[in-house]
Every structure is written in structure tokens, then in C-alpha cells.
């Protein structure tokens, strides 16, 4: 069946109550394995789309199928990786993109790149509390010193060597000194009050000092951990920046790839109204429209300095990008992709991927390993009884049937949740439940033990002795489905869960709760950002050190304070991996955050769109992969065919 969605939504529940359909679902779930179709159709609390389609995997491959080979380095397959995962990684590997017939026609210049996005921020202040969220938007308009490559010919998959962005070259002179040489002739956008002037080393130094947060601790929330060890920033000439550290900072260079450390102009920053309203950077695109909840669009920067690393041609290739804000309306997204009005689509589920690729002529699918930095999980108010008791937290974790969620909602294309960059550990696949539990986690499903721990900790005959109030999204997505199932498992363990729900137009309320720690009477907040970053430090020091401004997670553990600092001093990878493993053991053992399932990233692209792909950390183009907008090109011959 090719119809992807009926366009029917479940009626919103009464806040704090399980709907009758949820109750019926859980009665059946205890007896029968759950399919994705049944999970959605049973109405897991508010706004989830009812899927239409068969439970089996009979979707056509279309032109999107692969050659039956895993990407380089992904064999041998470790224990715990299912045949479904292996088959779909083979079937939809991005490594085949380099050899597509249409590559011979390009890269071509011209056209408009179209994709769907969301109204995730209230403005463009990259130094404010929305800095982490702006990483998904800012790189279309700004540059940092370093970046990563994302194109069909040089797809790094899960290996991220740093490449220059504003920095033409750099040198790690010793453990305490890094020197950067900037490209010459780089200009800011021709927008007042900056008006197209040339970027210099003074601009970089100014931004780095703002990001340190020493003059104003409310600025640079997302960036402060990156710059916390910086002692001095020197500018010996117009195009040289020297950074000196108080202590060794093994994390620093990789962290600069995270697209929050972008360079802006002082004169824009000093005018808060302009700085929040207009992104005036040096990036490939000048802002055309930022009109939530309608559209985000940009036009080619005529003075952009970068060349394509593969062809040597001037960037960007497209004349413009246009991103309607459709992420809260997935049926509309799918319809727009089917009609050719969107060049790429974030696909929700294996069945949908097969259906879309099999029914849209020439469409190409991709299945990418799950990102550590973006996955559904729950943040807890750790200083609030009884959540300040380790037994209660571990009970919440082990009450969740992670494998059941992988088999149902993720249709087999998921991994146990946890936020650390497994690729840094030389892994091409995420950790299994068994591997995480050996590190101290409580990921193995055991509802009887969960009930026992709750009774020991609270004395309550049922649940945790009082309701658990959590904030959760109603925006239709695989992540929302995972969160709803986690809630269902807690209710099955006897916990009274009260819901505070929000939709796509109310994202700022969620953002304020999580990032500004304005929780009110909440016990938990479901989140997606888990870290995030391009270096393991951003999953260790950032969220787990009590002194980190990015610790939005109420973690205050002296042992973690020491270990998270120790690991960032180590330049030898093997030593650092061991130190990070000790961090993981405490974090997982204490169950400071409650993990669900990390779905693999599924996407489809039109046959005429090139350099549109996902990697472990960056997605095109809903995410940090907006940086790759500058290398996307449209094959006009294929589009007209």
C-alpha cells in the first residue's frame, strides 16, 4: 500500500490521564509483540499520526537500493546487530552516491534547494540560551574556524577529520598553544550595520572572548565549555589568531567543528535587536526570510570565499534555499516530496522509506547510523525526591523494554539510547544493551525488579508514591513515538504519569524549561539534544560537570566533576577512551538520565539532488548539515526529465 498516512490524528488526551486506547494497548502489549502500525494506531497519547500500510516489509526498492555491500569499515558486524539493520545499511548506504550516473553532469550552478524545516528558535542570537538549537540553522549564514565535509564524493560517515572553514591552516604548536591562519579577503554580508566589511583576526578574538562568558556569563551558554580552558587570545596580525590555554585542551580543535562556534561582527552584536533578528555572517547564504511558522530562506552570498573541495568551483552552487516549516505536518512533507516540491525528506520509519523510494521515480534512500547528539530521552529533576534516589532512577530505566521499542516503533532500525560518540571508540555501530549494562547501565528490561526498587526506595505499594509529571511533545515523529512508549512502560510498572504536552508552535516553552531550567512543578522533560558536539568532551564535560553552563541536567557529582576534567587533558586516544569509559560507568550506573531508543536516521532525496546526505553527527538538512547547503547542486537535466 503506497498511501503513507491517512491524515488522521488521535484526539488529545485529558492531561495526566492515560486514554482508554492506551490502556487497551498495554493489556495487549503484555501478550503480543508490537508492530509499528499497531503502536501508532492505538493512539499513544495525543497527536500521533495513524500509519497506513502493511506490517510486512514488502516495499519496493525502486532506484534507491544499494549493491548489497556494507560501507567500508562496517564489517565484521559485532554481536547484537540484527539482520534487519545489516540488510538496510546495505540496501541504503550513502557510499553508492559517489557513483551515480548524474554525477558526470556536475556540479552545476543555479536553481533553488528545497527542504522542510521547523520554527525551532525565537531569533538568531547564537550567544544566548538557544545557541545549541541554532546550530541547526546558523551554518547556512555563518562560518566557524573549522568545519567538516559532507558531500557524495568524500562522505566521512562516522569519521570526522577537521577541515578549514575561515581557517586556511592551523598548527598545534604544543599542548597549550594553537595558531590559526585565516583566509584573506573574507567579507561579511552586505547588511547594515556591518555592510560587507572584511573579516579580520580581531573579529575571531572578539567572538571567542564573548564565548568564554567571563565578561557576561549569560552569553555563550552553548560555547563556554569549548572555551573554558582558554587563557589568552592573541592577534599578531590581521590574519593570525593564537589561542593559549591554561591547561591541555585535547577536545578543542574537534569542538570547533560544532556549528555554534561561529564568527559574527562586533557592530552587529552591540545592537541586540539587529543581532537577534538578522544573521549577519560570512556564510554562503544571506538571509532572505525568517518567517515562523512559514519559511526560512536564503539567497546566494555573491562574495562568498569558499571553493568546492572536490571540483574547485565557486560555492555555493544553488542560487537560493527555501525551507517551508512543515516538520510538524509530516503528511504534507511526504506529499510535497512526492510532487517534487521538496528535494529531500526526513523519513519516519522503515516501511515509509521503502514506500517512498519505491513509488517516487528515481528517489534515493539512505539509512545512517544513529547520532549520539540527537535522540529521545528524559531529563530528571535530580534534586527532587524521590528522583534523588538512585534506586528510583534505575527503576525508571529498567521498566522500559528497549528491545520492544526497537522492534515496534523503530521497525528494527534502532539502537539502545545513550549519548557518547561511539565512533571515537573505534566503533562503527552503537553499543548494545549488553555492552551498556556491563558498564553499569540498567538498560535490560526487568519490570519486576523495577517495582521492587521503587518499593524499597519510596515505601509505596504502587509506583513511586506520587505522580511523575513529565513534559512531552505531541509533534508526530519517531522520537515522539519512543517517548510515548516509555511513558506507557512506566504506567505498566504502576507509576502514575502526568503529561504536560506541547506542540510545534510551543517549542519555546519546552526550550525555556530545559535550557533555562524553568521547570516549575515538572519532574522530567523529554529532550532530543543529548550533548551534542563533535568531540567526546561535549558528551562528558558539557552535560555532566557541575560547573558547565551546558549542564541542563541537574547533575552534581564530585566524581564526575573530576573525571570529566581529566579526560579533556589527554591527547593520547587510548588513554582518553579509558577515562571516558570511567565517566560512562558513573553516568550509566547512577541513571542520571533515562534513555530510550536511538532511531537510525532515514532519509530520501530526489534523483536530481546531489551532495544531500546524512552522517553520524550532521544531517542534511534538518540539523548541522545545513552547512552542506553550500555544496548541494541540482542536476537540471534530471529534474526536467
N, C-alpha and C positions, 0 to 999 in steps of 0.2 A: 504494500500500500504506500503510495507516494505522498499522500496528504500528511504533512508533518505535524500539524496542530489543528485542533478543532476551533480554537479561538475561545474556548470556554474556560472560565476561571472558577475556582472554588469560592463559595461565599465566605467572607471574612468571619472568623470565629469571635465569640464573646471573649474579650481579653481575660486571660487567666484560666480559661476552661478548655478542656480537650473536647473537640467536636465528636458527635456520635460516630462519624465515619472514621475518625482516628481510633476510637475505642474498638470499633469492629476490625480495623486493620490490625491492631495489636493482638486481638484474640486469634486472628488467622495467622499472623506472623510467627506465633509461637509453635504453630503446627506445620506451616508450609513455607518453603523457600520463596523469597520475594523477587518478583521481576520488576524492572524499571517501570513498565507500563502499569502494573498493579500499584506500585508505590505512589505514582503520581495520581492515578485515577481515584485513589482512596482519600484524596483531599487532605494532605498533611498540613492543615492549618494555614489557610489564607493565601490567596493569590497565586497558587502554583498551577501552571497550565496542565490540562489533561492531555497526555500524549495519545496520538492515534497511530497505530502501526502494529505490526506483528511482534510477538515476543521473540521470534527466532531471528537469526542473523542471515536473512536471505537477500539483503540489499545488494544491488549490483555494484561492481567495482567501477564501471564506467572507464573514463580515461584517467581516473585518479589512482589506480592501483599501481603498486610498485613491482619490482622484479623478483620479489621473494627473498631478498637479502637484508640482513640487519645492517645498520650503519657501522662504519669502521669502529672497532674497539668494544662493540656490544656483545661479543662472544668471547669466551663461553658464558652462557646465561647462568647466573647464580641460582641456588635453590630458593624456592618461594616465588619465583616469577612464573605466572601462569602461561599456558599455551596461547590463550587469548591475547595477552599482552605481546608476546613474541610475534604472533601472526599479524597483529595490527601495526606493530612497529615495522615489520617487513613490508606490509601492504601499503603503508602511508608514510614511508620515510622521506624526509626532505632532501636526502642525498641525490635523489633522482632529478631534482630540479636543474642541476647544472647541465644536464644533457638533453633538455627539452629542445625539440626542433626549432621552436620560435626564438631561442637564444641567438641564432645566427642572424636575425634581423636587427639586433640592437647592440647596445642600448640606444633607444630612441628618445628624443626630446619632445615635449608637448603633451597636451591632454590634462585631465583632472583625475586625481586618485580619490576614490570614494570608499569610505568605510563607516561603520557605525561606532558611536561613542556614547558617553553618558555625562550628565551635568554634575561631575564629582566634586567641584570646588566652587567657592564663592568669589574667587578672584585669583590674581597672579602673583601674590606676594610669596615668593619662593623661600623667604626667610621666616615666614610665620608658621603657625601650627599645622597648616595644610601642606607643608613642604613635601612630605612623603607622598601625598596624593598627587601633587603637581609633577612628580617625577614621570607620571604617565602622560603629561601634556607639554611640559616645558621644553623638552628637547627638540620639538619642532621649531622653536623660536630662539633658543639659546644654545650656546656651546659651553662645554667644560674644557679643562686642560687635556683630559684623556677620555677615550671612549672605547667602544667595542665595534667589531664588524658584524654586519648582518646582511649577507647577500647570497644569491643562489650559488655562486662560484666558490665562496670562502666560508661557508656555513661552519661555525666552530662547534655547533651542537651544544655540548656542555663544557667546553674548554674556552676560557676567555682570556686570551693574551691581550694586554692593554695596547691600544694604538693611539697615536696622537690625534687630538682634535684641534684646540687652539695651540697646543704644544707641538712644535715641529720636531723637537727632540728633547730628551731628558737624560739625566745621569744621576745615579745613586752614588754619590762620592764616598760616603761611609754610612754607618748605621744611623747617623744623626743629621745627615745633610742630603737634600735632593735639589738639583738645579734644573730649571726648565728654560728652553729657548722657544720663544713664541714665533708663530708665523708673522711675517711683516705685511703691512697693508690691509689688515683685517679691519672692517668697518662695522659700526653699529647700524641698526636700521635707521633709515632717514625719517625718524619720527621725533617730534619735539618732546622733551627739551634736549635730547641727545643729538638729533639732526645729522646722523650719518658720520659722526667724527670717528677717527681712528682709535682702535683699542691699543692700550699700552700695558706694560707691566704694572703700572700704578693701579689700573683697574683690577687686575688679578689680586694684588696685595690688599686693596680696599675690600673686595668681596671676602677674601679669606679671613680678614680681621672681623668683619661682621659675623661670619660663620663661627668664629671662635666663641662668640657670646660674652666676651669679657666686658665690653662696654655696655651692652644691653642683653641680659640673659634671656629675654623673651624673644630674641632674634636668633635665627639659625638653629631652631629646635631639631630639625632633621639632620643638620650638618655638624653640630657641635661635637659629637663623638669622633668624627673624622679628623677634626682639627684640635682635639683636646690636648694632644701632646706637642703641638706646635709652640716653639719658644719665640722664634723671630722669623719675620718675612722681609727679605731684602730685595731691592730692585737696583742692581748695579748699573743697568742701562735700560733703555726704552723697551727692549725685547727679552730681558732676562729676569727670571724670578728665582730666588734662592730661598728654600724653606729649611729652617733649622729646628731640630726637635729637642725637647727636654729629656727624652728617653727614646730608645729604639722604637720605631713605629713600623713593624713589618706589614701592617694592614694598609698603609697609607695609599700607595700607588693604585692598588686594585680598587680601593674605596672611591677613588676619584672617578672611576667609570660609572658609578651610580649617578644617574642624571638629576641629582639635587644640587651638586656642587657646581652650578652653572655661574657664568660670569655676567654681571649686569653693570650698568653705568651708575656712578655716584649721583649724578644730577637727576636721574630718574628715581633712585632710592630716596632721595631727600624730598621728594614730592609724593607723599603716601597715596594720595588719590590717584595719581597717574600710575604709580608703581603697581597698585593693586588692580587697576583697570586694564592696563596695556602692557604686554610682554615686549619690552624693547631690548632685544639681544643682538647677537651677531649671527643668529641661526639661519637655516636655509629658507625659512618662510616668514614673511611679515604677516602679522595678524590681520585678517580680513573681517571676520565676525566671531565674537564670543557672545552667543545669544541663548543662554539656557532658558527653557529646556528644548531649544530648537536645533541649533547648529554650532559647530566650531569649524572655522575655515581659515585658510591661509593662502597667500599668494607668493610666488617665487621671489626671493630676495635677489634683485638684479646685481648686487655687489658681493654675492657670496664667494668665499675664498677657497672652498674645498673642491678637490677633483676626485672623481671616482677612482678608488684604489685598484680596480680591475682594468678598466678601459682607458683611464687617464682623462676622460672627458669632464667638462664642467658640470658641476652639480648646482641645484637639483635638476633632475630630468623632467619632472612634470611641472606644468605651469602653476598648478594650484592643488590643494587638497580640500576636500569637502566632507565633513563628518556629521551627518544628522544624528541627533541624540536619541537613538532608538533602542538602547540596551535594555530598557525596561519593557519593551514591547517586542519580544522575540518572534512571534508570528509575522510581524511587519518586517523585521530584519530578514527573515527567510524569504518572504515574498519579494522584497527588494533585491535580494541576491538572485533569486530565480529569474527575475525580469531583466537582470543585467545592470541594475542601477547601483549596486554595490560591487566593488571589486574583490572584497574578501569578507568572510563571515566567521564569527566565533560560534562554532557548532556545539550544541548541547546534547551530547550523547552519541554512543557508537551507532545506534540504529539510525539516528538522524544523519550522521556523517555518511553512512552507506547510501541512504536515500538521496541526499543532496548530490553527492558525487555521481551517483548512478543515474540521476534524472536531469541534471544540468549539463548540457552538451560541453564536453571538454574540461569540466571542472576538475580541479586537483585537490586532493585531501592531504592533510598532514596530521599525524599523531606524534606529539612531542612529550618527552619525559616531564613529570610534574615539577613545577618550580617550588623551591623551599620558601620563597618570599611571598607567595600568594596562595593561600589555601584556607578552607573553613576550619575554624577552631574557636574555643571560647576562652575569653579573659575573665578571671575571677577577682573579686574584691578580697584580696588575701588577708587583710587585717580584720575582716568581718566574721564573727562567729556564725556558724561552725566551720566556715571555709578556711579559717586559720588553722584548722586541724588537718594534718597530712592524711589521716585515715579517710576523712570525708572527701578530700580531693581525689585520692586514689580510687575510692568507691565510685565517684562520678566517671572516672576514666574506664574502669573495668566493667561498668554497667553497659558500655557501648559495644555492640557487635560490629567491629570494624570490617571483618570479612563479609558480613552480611550486607553492609552498606556498599562495599566494593562490588559485590555480585549483583546488587539491585540497582541503586542509583547510578553508579559508575559503569554499570554493564561490564564489569571485569577490567575496565581501564582505569584503575586507581591504585594508590599506594597508601599504606598506613601514614597518618599525619605526623609530622614533626618538622620543625624549622631549623635546619642546618644544611649548609651547602655540601651535599654528599659527593659532589664532583671533586671537591678539594681533597677528599679522602681517597681519590683514585677510583671512584665508583662511577659506573655508567647507568646503574639502576638504584632506586631508593632503597633504604633499609627495610627489611621485612619485620613483621611483628616479633618474630623470634629473636632477631638481632637487637631490636629495641628493648625487649624485655630482659635480655642478657645485660643490657646497660642500666637496668633498674626500672624500666617503664612498667606501667600497669595496663598495657595495650591488649593483653589477652582477655577475651570475653569471659566473665565469671560473675553472673548476676547474684548467685547465692553468696559468694564471698563479699560482693559489694554491699548487700543487705546486712551481712554480719558486721562489716566495718562501720557502717552507718549506725547500727545499734550500739556498738561499743563506744563510738565517739560521742553520740548525742543522747543515748538512753531512750530514744524514741522507738516505739514498737513498729512504726512505719515511716519510711523516708528519713528526712533529716530533722524532723521535729518542727519544721516550719516551711512555708513555701519558698521556692527558689525562683526569684524574679529575674528574667533574662531579656535583653534586647536582641531582637532578631529581625532580619529582613524579610519582606514579602516579595522582593524582586525576583521574578522567575529566573532561575539559574540552577546549575548543578550544585553550586555551593549552598544555595538556599535549601535545596532538597536534602543535602547532607545534614545541615543544621536541624532541619525539622525531624529527621530520623533520629539524631542524637537526643533531641527532646523527647521523642517517643520512647526511646530506650530508658531514659530516666524515669518517665512515668511508669513504665513497665516494672521498674525496680521499686515503685512505691513512692517516688518523690513527687510532690505537688509542684508543678512548674507553672509559673505565671508568666505570660508573654507581654512584652512591650514591643509592638511591631511598628516598623517604618517602611515606607515605600521609596521609590526612586526620587520623588520630589522632596523627600525629607532626609536626604543623605547628610545634610549639615547637622542635624540633630544627633545622628549617630557619630559623626566626626567630632562634635563637641564633647560628647560623652567619653569617647575613647581617648582622643588626643589631648583634650583639655582636662581630662579626669573629672568631669562634672557628671557624676553618676547618680546623684540623688539617692533613691532607695533601691537601686539596682544591685543585684548580686553578681551578675555576669553580663558580658557583652560579646555577642558573636562578632568575629572580625575576619578579615581576609588578609590584610597586611601582616606578615609574620617575619619581622626583621625590618625591612628587607635590605638587600645590598648585594654587592659584587665580591665581597670578601667575607670569610667566616666570622670576622670580628663583628660584623653588623648583625649577626645572629647570636652573638655571645655577649660582648660588652654592651652593645646598644640596648637590647631589651632586658638584660639580666643584672647589670651593675646598678646598684642603688644610686650612684651619683650621675648616671647617664640621663640626659634630658629626653632620650628616646625610650626610657623605661616607662611605658604606659601601662605596665602590667602588675604594678604593686609589689614587685619582687624586692625584698630587702633581706639578703642573705650574706653575712660576712664571708663565708667560704667562697661564694660566687664572686663577691667583690674582689677577692684576691686572685682567684683563678682566671677571671675574665681579663684582668690587667696583665697577668703573667703571660697568657697566650699571645697577646699583641706585641710582645717584646721579641718573639722568637722568629728568626729569619729561616732557620732550617725547617723544611716542611715536616719531616718525620717527628721532630721534637714538638712542633706546633700541633700536629694532629693528636699526639698523645695528651697534650694539655687541653685541647678542645674536647677530647673524649671525657676527661675528668669533669669538665663543665657539663657535658651532656648527662653524665651519670647523676649528678646532683639535681639538675633541672628535671629530668625524667623521673627520678626517684621521688622527688617532692611533689610531682604533678602540679607544678605552678600554673600551667595552662592545660586545658583539656582538649585533646586532639581528636579529630575525626578522620576523614579520608581526604587524601590529596589527589584530586582527579587529574589524569593526563590531559594536556591541552590539545583540543581538537579544533581544527580549522579547515576551511575550504577557500580556494581562490579561483578566480576566473582564468581561463586559458590565456588571456591576453595580459595578465598582470604578472610582472616579474620582480624579483627581489622582495617578495612578500612572504615571510616565513617566521616561524617561532623558534626560540631557543629556550634553554632551561631557565634563564633569567629574564629574557626580554621577548615580548610578544608583539607581532605586527597585527594590528596597530593600536590595539587597546592595551596600552601599557608602555613600558620603557622603549619598546620597539618603534615608537613614534620617531625616534632618531633615524630609523631606516626610511622614513618618508623621503629623505633626500636622494636615496638611491633607487627607489621604486621607479619603474618605467612601464609604459603602456605600449604594447605592440598593436599599432593602429590597424595593420593588415588583418591580424587575427580578430580584432574587435569588430571590424566591418564584415568579416566573413559570415 
